[in-house]
Amino acid sequence: MSVEIACGKCGEKIKDMKMLKSLKDVMKPSDGRCPSCGQKLSTAEFSLDVQEK
C-alpha cells in the first residue's frame, strides 16, 4: 500500500510513503507549509482520498 500526501490548495505532492507515518513527522521537514505554494498545513484539517491502483 502506498500513501500520498498532497497540498489541498495547489495539489502538489508533499510526500509519498510506503508505510503510514504521523502527520507531524511528514510536515516537520517543510516547517508545516507546502513547499510549492507556502500554504500552512494543519494536522486538524485534512481529508483522506482513497484510490485503487
PDB file of N, CA, C, O and CB in Angstrom:
ATOM      1  N   MET A   1       0.843  -1.171   0.000  1.00  0.00           N
ATOM      2  CA  MET A   1       0.000   0.000   0.000  1.00  0.00           C
ATOM      3  C   MET A   1       0.890   1.237   0.000  1.00  0.00           C
ATOM      4  O   MET A   1       1.898   1.290   0.706  1.00  0.00           O
ATOM      5  CB  MET A   1      -0.960  -0.004   1.215  1.00  0.00           C
ATOM      6  N   SER A   2       0.517   2.206  -0.779  1.00  0.00           N
ATOM      7  CA  SER A   2       1.265   3.460  -0.871  1.00  0.00           C
ATOM      8  C   SER A   2       0.361   4.610  -0.434  1.00  0.00           C
ATOM      9  O   SER A   2      -0.833   4.615  -0.730  1.00  0.00           O
ATOM     10  CB  SER A   2       1.796   3.693  -2.322  1.00  0.00           C
ATOM     11  N   VAL A   3       0.930   5.573   0.264  1.00  0.00           N
ATOM     12  CA  VAL A   3       0.181   6.726   0.754  1.00  0.00           C
ATOM     13  C   VAL A   3       0.822   7.983   0.187  1.00  0.00           C
ATOM     14  O   VAL A   3       2.038   8.161   0.261  1.00  0.00           O
ATOM     15  CB  VAL A   3       0.148   6.767   2.318  1.00  0.00           C
ATOM     16  N   GLU A   4      -0.007   8.852  -0.380  1.00  0.00           N
ATOM     17  CA  GLU A   4       0.485  10.105  -0.941  1.00  0.00           C
ATOM     18  C   GLU A   4      -0.118  11.275  -0.180  1.00  0.00           C
ATOM     19  O   GLU A   4      -1.337  11.354  -0.029  1.00  0.00           O
ATOM     20  CB  GLU A   4       0.152  10.204  -2.447  1.00  0.00           C
ATOM     21  N   ILE A   5       0.725  12.188   0.303  1.00  0.00           N
ATOM     22  CA  ILE A   5       0.287  13.398   0.992  1.00  0.00           C
ATOM     23  C   ILE A   5       0.409  14.547  -0.006  1.00  0.00           C
ATOM     24  O   ILE A   5       1.481  14.781  -0.564  1.00  0.00           O
ATOM     25  CB  ILE A   5       1.137  13.671   2.303  1.00  0.00           C
ATOM     26  N   ALA A   6      -0.702  15.265  -0.229  1.00  0.00           N
ATOM     27  CA  ALA A   6      -0.700  16.368  -1.194  1.00  0.00           C
ATOM     28  C   ALA A   6      -1.304  17.618  -0.569  1.00  0.00           C
ATOM     29  O   ALA A   6      -2.141  17.533   0.330  1.00  0.00           O
ATOM     30  CB  ALA A   6      -1.477  15.980  -2.468  1.00  0.00           C
ATOM     31  N   CYS A   7      -0.872  18.780  -1.054  1.00  0.00           N
ATOM     32  CA  CYS A   7      -1.389  20.065  -0.587  1.00  0.00           C
ATOM     33  C   CYS A   7      -2.835  20.229  -1.065  1.00  0.00           C
ATOM     34  O   CYS A   7      -3.140  19.973  -2.230  1.00  0.00           O
ATOM     35  CB  CYS A   7      -0.497  21.244  -1.096  1.00  0.00           C
ATOM     36  N   GLY A   8      -3.708  20.649  -0.174  1.00  0.00           N
ATOM     37  CA  GLY A   8      -5.108  20.864  -0.527  1.00  0.00           C
ATOM     38  C   GLY A   8      -5.330  22.110  -1.362  1.00  0.00           C
ATOM     39  O   GLY A   8      -6.362  22.235  -2.022  1.00  0.00           O
ATOM     40  N   LYS A   9      -4.380  23.032  -1.345  1.00  0.00           N
ATOM     41  CA  LYS A   9      -4.528  24.277  -2.103  1.00  0.00           C
ATOM     42  C   LYS A   9      -4.041  24.121  -3.545  1.00  0.00           C
ATOM     43  O   LYS A   9      -4.779  24.409  -4.487  1.00  0.00           O
ATOM     44  CB  LYS A   9      -3.760  25.407  -1.413  1.00  0.00           C
ATOM     45  N   CYS A  10      -2.795  23.664  -3.714  1.00  0.00           N
ATOM     46  CA  CYS A  10      -2.222  23.597  -5.060  1.00  0.00           C
ATOM     47  C   CYS A  10      -2.153  22.182  -5.620  1.00  0.00           C
ATOM     48  O   CYS A  10      -1.916  22.009  -6.816  1.00  0.00           O
ATOM     49  CB  CYS A  10      -0.845  24.192  -5.052  1.00  0.00           C
ATOM     50  N   GLY A  11      -2.356  21.159  -4.778  1.00  0.00           N
ATOM     51  CA  GLY A  11      -2.324  19.774  -5.237  1.00  0.00           C
ATOM     52  C   GLY A  11      -0.928  19.184  -5.342  1.00  0.00           C
ATOM     53  O   GLY A  11      -0.772  18.032  -5.748  1.00  0.00           O
ATOM     54  N   GLU A  12       0.087  19.956  -4.983  1.00  0.00           N
ATOM     55  CA  GLU A  12       1.476  19.488  -5.057  1.00  0.00           C
ATOM     56  C   GLU A  12       1.688  18.306  -4.115  1.00  0.00           C
ATOM     57  O   GLU A  12       1.256  18.341  -2.962  1.00  0.00           O
ATOM     58  CB  GLU A  12       2.459  20.632  -4.709  1.00  0.00           C
ATOM     59  N   LYS A  13       2.356  17.256  -4.608  1.00  0.00           N
ATOM     60  CA  LYS A  13       2.663  16.094  -3.776  1.00  0.00           C
ATOM     61  C   LYS A  13       3.753  16.484  -2.788  1.00  0.00           C
ATOM     62  O   LYS A  13       4.824  16.940  -3.187  1.00  0.00           O
ATOM     63  CB  LYS A  13       3.106  14.871  -4.644  1.00  0.00           C
ATOM     64  N   ILE A  14       3.480  16.305  -1.500  1.00  0.00           N
ATOM     65  CA  ILE A  14       4.418  16.651  -0.452  1.00  0.00           C
ATOM     66  C   ILE A  14       5.245  15.436  -0.052  1.00  0.00           C
ATOM     67  O   ILE A  14       6.445  15.556   0.197  1.00  0.00           O
ATOM     68  CB  ILE A  14       3.680  17.217   0.759  1.00  0.00           C
ATOM     69  N   LYS A  15       4.615  14.271   0.009  1.00  0.00           N
ATOM     70  CA  LYS A  15       5.310  13.066   0.457  1.00  0.00           C
ATOM     71  C   LYS A  15       4.615  11.845  -0.111  1.00  0.00           C
ATOM     72  O   LYS A  15       3.387  11.810  -0.181  1.00  0.00           O
ATOM     73  CB  LYS A  15       5.363  12.993   2.002  1.00  0.00           C
ATOM     74  N   ASP A  16       5.374  10.849  -0.514  1.00  0.00           N
ATOM     75  CA  ASP A  16       4.864   9.558  -0.965  1.00  0.00           C
ATOM     76  C   ASP A  16       5.483   8.515  -0.037  1.00  0.00           C
ATOM     77  O   ASP A  16       6.706   8.396   0.037  1.00  0.00           O
ATOM     78  CB  ASP A  16       5.212   9.277  -2.497  1.00  0.00           C
ATOM     79  N   MET A  17       4.645   7.762   0.666  1.00  0.00           N
ATOM     80  CA  MET A  17       5.146   6.832   1.680  1.00  0.00           C
ATOM     81  C   MET A  17       4.694   5.412   1.396  1.00  0.00           C
ATOM     82  O   MET A  17       3.628   5.188   0.824  1.00  0.00           O
ATOM     83  CB  MET A  17       4.683   7.255   3.068  1.00  0.00           C
ATOM     84  N   LYS A  18       5.506   4.469   1.797  1.00  0.00           N
ATOM     85  CA  LYS A  18       5.144   3.051   1.724  1.00  0.00           C
ATOM     86  C   LYS A  18       4.413   2.623   2.990  1.00  0.00           C
ATOM     87  O   LYS A  18       3.590   1.708   2.961  1.00  0.00           O
ATOM     88  CB  LYS A  18       6.398   2.178   1.512  1.00  0.00           C
ATOM     89  N   MET A  19       4.718   3.292   4.108  1.00  0.00           N
ATOM     90  CA  MET A  19       4.080   2.987   5.388  1.00  0.00           C
ATOM     91  C   MET A  19       3.527   4.277   5.972  1.00  0.00           C
ATOM     92  O   MET A  19       4.042   5.361   5.702  1.00  0.00           O
ATOM     93  CB  MET A  19       5.083   2.311   6.377  1.00  0.00           C
ATOM     94  N   LEU A  20       2.484   4.156   6.767  1.00  0.00           N
ATOM     95  CA  LEU A  20       1.898   5.336   7.397  1.00  0.00           C
ATOM     96  C   LEU A  20       2.836   5.921   8.442  1.00  0.00           C
ATOM     97  O   LEU A  20       3.483   5.185   9.188  1.00  0.00           O
ATOM     98  CB  LEU A  20       0.553   4.988   8.034  1.00  0.00           C
ATOM     99  N   LYS A  21       2.907   7.245   8.494  1.00  0.00           N
ATOM    100  CA  LYS A  21       3.667   7.974   9.499  1.00  0.00           C
ATOM    101  C   LYS A  21       2.758   9.013  10.118  1.00  0.00           C
ATOM    102  O   LYS A  21       1.699   9.322   9.570  1.00  0.00           O
ATOM    103  CB  LYS A  21       4.938   8.634   8.889  1.00  0.00           C
ATOM    104  N   SER A  22       3.151   9.543  11.229  1.00  0.00           N
ATOM    105  CA  SER A  22       2.424  10.636  11.861  1.00  0.00           C
ATOM    106  C   SER A  22       2.445  11.845  10.933  1.00  0.00           C
ATOM    107  O   SER A  22       3.468  12.125  10.308  1.00  0.00           O
ATOM    108  CB  SER A  22       3.036  10.988  13.249  1.00  0.00           C
ATOM    109  N   LEU A  23       1.319  12.569  10.835  1.00  0.00           N
ATOM    110  CA  LEU A  23       1.275  13.772  10.003  1.00  0.00           C
ATOM    111  C   LEU A  23       2.293  14.811  10.472  1.00  0.00           C
ATOM    112  O   LEU A  23       2.868  15.528   9.653  1.00  0.00           O
ATOM    113  CB  LEU A  23      -0.133  14.376  10.018  1.00  0.00           C
ATOM    114  N   LYS A  24       2.518  14.896  11.776  1.00  0.00           N
ATOM    115  CA  LYS A  24       3.515  15.836  12.299  1.00  0.00           C
ATOM    116  C   LYS A  24       4.903  15.501  11.775  1.00  0.00           C
ATOM    117  O   LYS A  24       5.671  16.407  11.450  1.00  0.00           O
ATOM    118  CB  LYS A  24       3.516  15.823  13.835  1.00  0.00           C
ATOM    119  N   ASP A  25       5.243  14.210  11.686  1.00  0.00           N
ATOM    120  CA  ASP A  25       6.541  13.792  11.158  1.00  0.00           C
ATOM    121  C   ASP A  25       6.674  14.116   9.672  1.00  0.00           C
ATOM    122  O   ASP A  25       7.759  14.466   9.207  1.00  0.00           O
ATOM    123  CB  ASP A  25       6.745  12.297  11.383  1.00  0.00           C
ATOM    124  N   VAL A  26       5.581  14.002   8.931  1.00  0.00           N
ATOM    125  CA  VAL A  26       5.596  14.293   7.498  1.00  0.00           C
ATOM    126  C   VAL A  26       5.780  15.787   7.258  1.00  0.00           C
ATOM    127  O   VAL A  26       6.485  16.181   6.328  1.00  0.00           O
ATOM    128  CB  VAL A  26       4.298  13.802   6.831  1.00  0.00           C
ATOM    129  N   MET A  27       5.156  16.621   8.084  1.00  0.00           N
ATOM    130  CA  MET A  27       5.182  18.069   7.883  1.00  0.00           C
ATOM    131  C   MET A  27       6.432  18.746   8.457  1.00  0.00           C
ATOM    132  O   MET A  27       6.745  19.876   8.084  1.00  0.00           O
ATOM    133  CB  MET A  27       3.955  18.682   8.503  1.00  0.00           C
ATOM    134  N   LYS A  28       7.141  18.074   9.349  1.00  0.00           N
ATOM    135  CA  LYS A  28       8.298  18.675  10.032  1.00  0.00           C
ATOM    136  C   LYS A  28       9.376  19.212   9.077  1.00  0.00           C
ATOM    137  O   LYS A  28       9.829  20.339   9.280  1.00  0.00           O
ATOM    138  CB  LYS A  28       8.921  17.654  10.951  1.00  0.00           C
ATOM    139  N   PRO A  29       9.810  18.468   8.046  1.00  0.00           N
ATOM    140  CA  PRO A  29      10.885  18.975   7.177  1.00  0.00           C
ATOM    141  C   PRO A  29      10.534  20.267   6.432  1.00  0.00           C
ATOM    142  O   PRO A  29      11.429  21.043   6.095  1.00  0.00           O
ATOM    143  CB  PRO A  29      11.252  17.921   6.173  1.00  0.00           C
ATOM    144  N   SER A  30       9.255  20.507   6.173  1.00  0.00           N
ATOM    145  CA  SER A  30       8.860  21.725   5.446  1.00  0.00           C
ATOM    146  C   SER A  30       8.288  22.779   6.382  1.00  0.00           C
ATOM    147  O   SER A  30       7.639  23.720   5.924  1.00  0.00           O
ATOM    148  CB  SER A  30       7.835  21.388   4.363  1.00  0.00           C
ATOM    149  N   ASP A  31       8.515  22.639   7.686  1.00  0.00           N
ATOM    150  CA  ASP A  31       8.061  23.596   8.698  1.00  0.00           C
ATOM    151  C   ASP A  31       6.541  23.798   8.668  1.00  0.00           C
ATOM    152  O   ASP A  31       6.052  24.892   8.947  1.00  0.00           O
ATOM    153  CB  ASP A  31       8.760  24.934   8.496  1.00  0.00           C
ATOM    154  N   GLY A  32       5.792  22.728   8.327  1.00  0.00           N
ATOM    155  CA  GLY A  32       4.329  22.786   8.350  1.00  0.00           C
ATOM    156  C   GLY A  32       3.709  23.561   7.207  1.00  0.00           C
ATOM    157  O   GLY A  32       2.551  23.971   7.289  1.00  0.00           O
ATOM    158  N   ARG A  33       4.474  23.768   6.134  1.00  0.00           N
ATOM    159  CA  ARG A  33       3.964  24.503   4.970  1.00  0.00           C
ATOM    160  C   ARG A  33       4.195  23.683   3.704  1.00  0.00           C
ATOM    161  O   ARG A  33       5.112  22.865   3.639  1.00  0.00           O
ATOM    162  CB  ARG A  33       4.648  25.895   4.848  1.00  0.00           C
ATOM    163  N   CYS A  34       3.354  23.912   2.705  1.00  0.00           N
ATOM    164  CA  CYS A  34       3.537  23.280   1.405  1.00  0.00           C
ATOM    165  C   CYS A  34       4.807  23.851   0.778  1.00  0.00           C
ATOM    166  O   CYS A  34       4.941  25.071   0.684  1.00  0.00           O
ATOM    167  CB  CYS A  34       2.290  23.507   0.477  1.00  0.00           C
ATOM    168  N   PRO A  35       5.747  22.996   0.344  1.00  0.00           N
ATOM    169  CA  PRO A  35       6.982  23.501  -0.249  1.00  0.00           C
ATOM    170  C   PRO A  35       6.752  24.223  -1.576  1.00  0.00           C
ATOM    171  O   PRO A  35       7.603  25.001  -2.008  1.00  0.00           O
ATOM    172  CB  PRO A  35       7.948  22.365  -0.455  1.00  0.00           C
ATOM    173  N   SER A  36       5.628  23.979  -2.219  1.00  0.00           N
ATOM    174  CA  SER A  36       5.361  24.595  -3.518  1.00  0.00           C
ATOM    175  C   SER A  36       4.686  25.958  -3.404  1.00  0.00           C
ATOM    176  O   SER A  36       5.155  26.933  -3.991  1.00  0.00           O
ATOM    177  CB  SER A  36       4.501  23.680  -4.348  1.00  0.00           C
ATOM    178  N   CYS A  37       3.573  26.032  -2.641  1.00  0.00           N
ATOM    179  CA  CYS A  37       2.792  27.273  -2.606  1.00  0.00           C
ATOM    180  C   CYS A  37       2.867  28.008  -1.266  1.00  0.00           C
ATOM    181  O   CYS A  37       2.402  29.142  -1.162  1.00  0.00           O
ATOM    182  CB  CYS A  37       1.352  26.970  -2.922  1.00  0.00           C
ATOM    183  N   GLY A  38       3.451  27.373  -0.231  1.00  0.00           N
ATOM    184  CA  GLY A  38       3.591  28.018   1.070  1.00  0.00           C
ATOM    185  C   GLY A  38       2.357  27.947   1.952  1.00  0.00           C
ATOM    186  O   GLY A  38       2.354  28.521   3.041  1.00  0.00           O
ATOM    187  N   GLN A  39       1.304  27.256   1.513  1.00  0.00           N
ATOM    188  CA  GLN A  39       0.078  27.107   2.297  1.00  0.00           C
ATOM    189  C   GLN A  39       0.388  26.437   3.631  1.00  0.00           C
ATOM    190  O   GLN A  39       1.085  25.423   3.666  1.00  0.00           O
ATOM    191  CB  GLN A  39      -0.976  26.289   1.515  1.00  0.00           C
ATOM    192  N   LYS A  40      -0.125  26.997   4.737  1.00  0.00           N
ATOM    193  CA  LYS A  40       0.039  26.412   6.065  1.00  0.00           C
ATOM    194  C   LYS A  40      -0.748  25.109   6.119  1.00  0.00           C
ATOM    195  O   LYS A  40      -1.946  25.097   5.837  1.00  0.00           O
ATOM    196  CB  LYS A  40      -0.432  27.398   7.185  1.00  0.00           C
ATOM    197  N   LEU A  41      -0.089  24.017   6.476  1.00  0.00           N
ATOM    198  CA  LEU A  41      -0.723  22.706   6.570  1.00  0.00           C
ATOM    199  C   LEU A  41      -1.144  22.454   8.008  1.00  0.00           C
ATOM    200  O   LEU A  41      -0.433  22.827   8.941  1.00  0.00           O
ATOM    201  CB  LEU A  41       0.229  21.589   6.075  1.00  0.00           C
ATOM    202  N   SER A  42      -2.283  21.832   8.187  1.00  0.00           N
ATOM    203  CA  SER A  42      -2.825  21.603   9.516  1.00  0.00           C
ATOM    204  C   SER A  42      -3.075  20.121   9.743  1.00  0.00           C
ATOM    205  O   SER A  42      -3.604  19.436   8.868  1.00  0.00           O
ATOM    206  CB  SER A  42      -4.114  22.396   9.714  1.00  0.00           C
ATOM    207  N   THR A  43      -2.694  19.621  10.927  1.00  0.00           N
ATOM    208  CA  THR A  43      -2.997  18.227  11.269  1.00  0.00           C
ATOM    209  C   THR A  43      -4.464  18.062  11.633  1.00  0.00           C
ATOM    210  O   THR A  43      -4.978  16.944  11.632  1.00  0.00           O
ATOM    211  CB  THR A  43      -2.113  17.753  12.428  1.00  0.00           C
ATOM    212  N   ALA A  44      -5.147  19.165  11.946  1.00  0.00           N
ATOM    213  CA  ALA A  44      -6.552  19.096  12.332  1.00  0.00           C
ATOM    214  C   ALA A  44      -7.478  19.119  11.108  1.00  0.00           C
ATOM    215  O   ALA A  44      -8.592  18.599  11.162  1.00  0.00           O
ATOM    216  CB  ALA A  44      -6.892  20.255  13.269  1.00  0.00           C
ATOM    217  N   GLU A  45      -7.025  19.709  10.032  1.00  0.00           N
ATOM    218  CA  GLU A  45      -7.850  19.829   8.831  1.00  0.00           C
ATOM    219  C   GLU A  45      -7.195  19.089   7.684  1.00  0.00           C
ATOM    220  O   GLU A  45      -6.275  19.605   7.049  1.00  0.00           O
ATOM    221  CB  GLU A  45      -8.075  21.308   8.457  1.00  0.00           C
ATOM    222  N   PHE A  46      -7.662  17.890   7.419  1.00  0.00           N
ATOM    223  CA  PHE A  46      -7.174  17.134   6.282  1.00  0.00           C
ATOM    224  C   PHE A  46      -8.270  16.190   5.821  1.00  0.00           C
ATOM    225  O   PHE A  46      -9.196  15.881   6.570  1.00  0.00           O
ATOM    226  CB  PHE A  46      -5.880  16.359   6.636  1.00  0.00           C
ATOM    227  N   SER A  47      -8.153  15.738   4.588  1.00  0.00           N
ATOM    228  CA  SER A  47      -9.126  14.778   4.076  1.00  0.00           C
ATOM    229  C   SER A  47      -8.378  13.555   3.566  1.00  0.00           C
ATOM    230  O   SER A  47      -7.185  13.623   3.268  1.00  0.00           O
ATOM    231  CB  SER A  47     -10.004  15.406   2.950  1.00  0.00           C
ATOM    232  N   LEU A  48      -9.074  12.465   3.470  1.00  0.00           N
ATOM    233  CA  LEU A  48      -8.500  11.207   3.013  1.00  0.00           C
ATOM    234  C   LEU A  48      -9.218  10.804   1.738  1.00  0.00           C
ATOM    235  O   LEU A  48     -10.425  10.563   1.740  1.00  0.00           O
ATOM    236  CB  LEU A  48      -8.612  10.093   4.104  1.00  0.00           C
ATOM    237  N   ASP A  49      -8.467  10.735   0.654  1.00  0.00           N
ATOM    238  CA  ASP A  49      -8.997  10.260  -0.630  1.00  0.00           C
ATOM    239  C   ASP A  49      -8.356   8.914  -0.924  1.00  0.00           C
ATOM    240  O   ASP A  49      -7.131   8.802  -0.953  1.00  0.00           O
ATOM    241  CB  ASP A  49      -8.720  11.288  -1.795  1.00  0.00           C
ATOM    242  N   VAL A  50      -9.165   7.904  -1.139  1.00  0.00           N
ATOM    243  CA  VAL A  50      -8.645   6.567  -1.411  1.00  0.00           C
ATOM    244  C   VAL A  50      -8.870   6.248  -2.874  1.00  0.00           C
ATOM    245  O   VAL A  50      -9.980   6.377  -3.391  1.00  0.00           O
ATOM    246  CB  VAL A  50      -9.318   5.500  -0.502  1.00  0.00           C
ATOM    247  N   GLN A  51      -7.796   5.827  -3.536  1.00  0.00           N
ATOM    248  CA  GLN A  51      -7.882   5.461  -4.934  1.00  0.00           C
ATOM    249  C   GLN A  51      -7.218   4.092  -5.134  1.00  0.00           C
ATOM    250  O   GLN A  51      -6.111   3.854  -4.650  1.00  0.00           O
ATOM    251  CB  GLN A  51      -7.218   6.544  -5.830  1.00  0.00           C
ATOM    252  N   GLU A  52      -7.894   3.214  -5.839  1.00  0.00           N
ATOM    253  CA  GLU A  52      -7.333   1.908  -6.134  1.00  0.00           C
ATOM    254  C   GLU A  52      -6.474   2.023  -7.375  1.00  0.00           C
ATOM    255  O   GLU A  52      -6.878   2.627  -8.369  1.00  0.00           O
ATOM    256  CB  GLU A  52      -8.442   0.846  -6.322  1.00  0.00           C
ATOM    257  N   LYS A  53      -5.277   1.435  -7.312  1.00  0.00           N
ATOM    258  CA  LYS A  53      -4.370   1.480  -8.466  1.00  0.00           C
ATOM    259  C   LYS A  53      -4.258   0.135  -9.108  1.00  0.00           C
ATOM    260  O   LYS A  53      -3.539  -0.021 -10.095  1.00  0.00           O
ATOM    261  CB  LYS A  53      -2.993   1.968  -8.061  1.00  0.00           C
TER     262      LYS A  53
END
